[in-house]
Amino acid sequence: MDNVIVDFASGIERLDPTLRERFKSDLDDAPGIFALMSPMDGAIESVRLLCTKFDTYVLSTSPWANPTAWSDKLLWIQHHFGAGEDSPLYKRLILTHHKNLNEGAYLIDDRTQNGAEDFRGTHIQFGQPQWPDWATVTEYMMSI
């Protein structure tokens, strides 16, 4: 999610200054930070479109030391994609520190940590020169 469909920096900007200072060395451990984040440009529309073609799940890691992150990520998905059974991501959020244990043809992720480097399918490394934005990723994925 982070820096792929969710703009992590937007959460930092909205974080209470006291919490920002307290957690400056580990901002992702700040309680509530994940609830403050905006979508990345084009992410919502692109994910909705990809859900029409692919069996799509959101695979994300939540900081172990920040229990609010776990619920905030679910609430973020529900806010932006809907909470009901008609949501394209209804019951399709997987929180894990071992992304390589999940099966799939494609993983869109900005990093290689948390098992992404050992994912058995194709890793599209979002934000890199070949995959700079959602328009590029979506065009490729819809052409498959």
N, C-alpha and C positions, 0 to 999 in steps of 0.2 A: 504494500500500500504506500508506504512512505517514499516520497519523491518519485512515485510512479503514477498513482491516481490521487495521492494526497500531497499537498505542498507543505512539507515540514516547516519550512522557514516562516510560513504564514502563522503557524501556531506559536513560534518563538516571539514574533512581533506582538501577538495578542496576550501573551503570558504576563501575569501580574509581575511587576518589576521586582518585588520581594522574592517571589519564587524563581525568577530568572537569575537573580544573584545567588540564591541559595543552591541552585542546581546547575550553575554555570559550567561545571566540568562534565555533567551528564544531563543535559537538558531533556533527554527522552525519559528520564526518571521523574520529572516534575509532574505531580498529580494534575490530571485534567488537561495536559497539553494536547493530547490527541483529539480532544473534543473541539479544540479551537481552530483546527486546520481547514483551509479551503481546498477545493479540488484543483488539481493541475489543469492547465489550459487544455480543453478538448477531451479530458479524461472521461467525464460522465457520458457524453455522447458516443465516444468511441467504445467504451465498455458495453453500453447498451447495444450498439450495433454488433459487436463481436459476440454478444450473447445470442444473437439471432442465428449465428452460423456455427458457433462452437459450444461445447459443453464447458462452460466457463465457471471458474471458482476464483475467489480472492485468497491468495496464500500470503500470509504475513507473519512476521515475528513481532512479539510484544516484549518489551523490556521485563525481565524477570523481577526486577526490584520495583516495578510500577504497576500495581494491580489495577489501577484505574485505566491503564492503557488497554487492558483486555476488554473491558466493557465499553470504553470510548470507541474502540475500533468497530465493534458491532453497532453501536448507536450511530456512528458516522455512516456506515453502509446503509442502515435503515433510513437515515435522514435523506441521503442523496439518491437512493435507489428504491425506497419504499420498504415497509416492514411486513407487508402482507404476502400471501401466497402468490400474488400476481407480480411480485418483484422479480426481476431477472436474476437477482442474487439471493433469493430467499433460501436460507439454510445452506449457503455456499461460501461461507467464510471459514477458513482453516487457519488457526493460529498455531505456529510451530517454530521451533528452533532448528528443525531438521527438514528443510524443504526437499532434500533428496529422497526422502521416504515417500513422497507423493508421486503418483504416476500421472503422466500427461505428455502430450506431444510438444507443447510450448510452455515456456515460463517467461513472462515479461517481468524483469526485475532490474533494478538499477545497480545492484551489487552482486558480488560472488560469494558473500558470506552466508552463514546459516544454512549450508547445504546446497545453495544455488549452483556452486561450482561443480557439484557432483550430480546434478539433476540429469536424468537419463534422456530427456528430450532435448529440444532446441532451446537454448537460453538466448532470448532477445534482451540484450543489456541496454535498457532504456536510458536515454540521456547521453549515450556514446555517439560518436560521429555518424555511424551507420544508422542509428535509431534515435535521432535528436528530440523527437516530439511525437505526440499521438497521431498527427496526420500521417507521418511516415510509417509508423507501426501499423496503423489501421489500413492504409493502402496496401501494404505488403500482406497482412493477414487476410484481407478480403480477396486477394488475388490467388490465394492457395486453393 
